[in-house]
Amino acid sequence: MTATPPLALGLVGLGRMGGNMARRLARAGVRVVGYDTTPGAAAILADEGVVTAVDSLAALAAALPAPRVVWVMVPAGAATQATIDELAPLLAPGDTIVDGGNANYKDSQRRGAQLAARGLDFVDCGVSGGVWGLDNGYALMFGANEAGALAIGPYARILAPGPDRGWLHCGPVGAGHFVKMIHNGIEYGMMQSYAEGFALLDGKREFALDAAKIAELWRHGSVVRSWLLDLTAEFLARDPDPGAIAPRVADSGEGRWTVAEAVEQGVPAPVLALALMMRFDSQGSGDYANRMLARMRQAFGGHAVDTARGAGSGDSR
């Protein structure tokens, strides 16, 4: 009887997410051939015995048995497109490219069609789990044709929290990144809701509320319990005062795409939209409008305005 060869996967992009995915795969016996444009990134994982490091996409393709599966974990946009453009001519019909970044689903549909013309299967895979995925597993939501779904299946079962849970073939190419986009939009809304609630707790100073203990309480039996609340309770227990943290929250694109999709469909999504707007405000994008509001109030009511050098005074209307 011929022994089944071990699973082998090419992994492009060995940053925090990609590196930990390589570690999880290697723990399960997968041979990971790794490449990263950052000097030394692959060598670090090679020293750990996690990957076989290569110095080019051509070397990566040559090191994999056919049919090849290459998983791309690079930033969405130009970096992903450049990687796929360079990689595709190095592969053969029947090989599969997986995009595990947070790409726009419309870009994924376009890439899938272009690669299909070459005989290559394309899988768009949304990956959630962050820095905890190494130990807890990743939630994987992917779009693919049947061949692509079969190609990614063995790796999804390893990367997910369990072989029978935490991963889903959501539909055709584009569906995976669409589901991940909506997932991230919901995440924005949940985070904003928690943040506002804890701000109100902090504002009721006469009760001397212990936010860390309240967060821990809510983790057990409450209808608002979640992993986000677990993480919140943990950091509040370590450091209950966020005063040293700059009040700026970045957005990486998925929230914008989710709100745009709501507009395109004509489906009301006010919570998701407002959560995105609040991130813009935290980034200073609302400063001009707020200055204009202060000047209008000064103009019609003679109210004082604050300046960069000090605060004025006036009534609260």
ABEGO torsion letter per residue (X at the ends): XBBBBBBBBBBBEABAAAAAAAAAAAAAGBBBBBBBABBGAAAAAAAAGABBBBABAAAAAAABBOBBBBBBBBBBEAAAAAAAAAAAAABBBGBBBBBABBBBAAAAAAAAAAAAAAGBBBBBBBBBGEAAAAAAEBBBBBBBBAAAAAAAAAAAAAABABAABGBBBAEBBGAAAAAAAAAAAAAAAAAAAAAAAAAAAAABAAAGBBAAAAAAAAABGBAABBAAAAAAAAAAAABABAAABBBBBBBAGAAAAAAAAAAAAGBBBAAAAAAAAAAAAAAGAAAAAAAAAAAAAAAAAGBBBBBAAEBBBEBAX
